[in-house]
Amino acid sequence: MDRLFQWYKYLKYILLPIIILKYLQGEGVQNVHPLIILEYALLFGVSFLLIILQDFFAIRKKTKFLLRLIILIILLFLAITAIVYQAIMSIIFSTLLLGVLGMILYFQRKDEGGQ
């Protein structure tokens, strides 16, 4: 049972990029501006980098904060681009993630200030 859990633990690092690449290469994306696809790729790439760094390395709080800040900036650009190209689902997605990530950064900064 232990060996099965060890294998399952690393499955997300293999399946997530495969699913994203298959979706982008196939017929899954239609009538979408290439800039929005690029911004989603940047968002998922930086998020995936943060996941890998947190799971395999002991990174400092400043590094986590900077990576989350980069994700926040990418989400802001994604929201602006989605508004310009009137992509309703991208507007909703980026707005929700902006709110959630902003609160996470706020609570992380507030927690560091209290210590």
Secondary structure, DSSP 8 states (H G I E B T S, - for coil): -HHHHHHHHTHHHHHHHHHHHHHHHTTT--S--HHHHHHHHHHHHHHHHHHHHHHHS---HHHHHHHHHHHHHHHHHHHHHHHHTT-HHHHHHHHHHHHHHHHHHHHHHHHHHH-
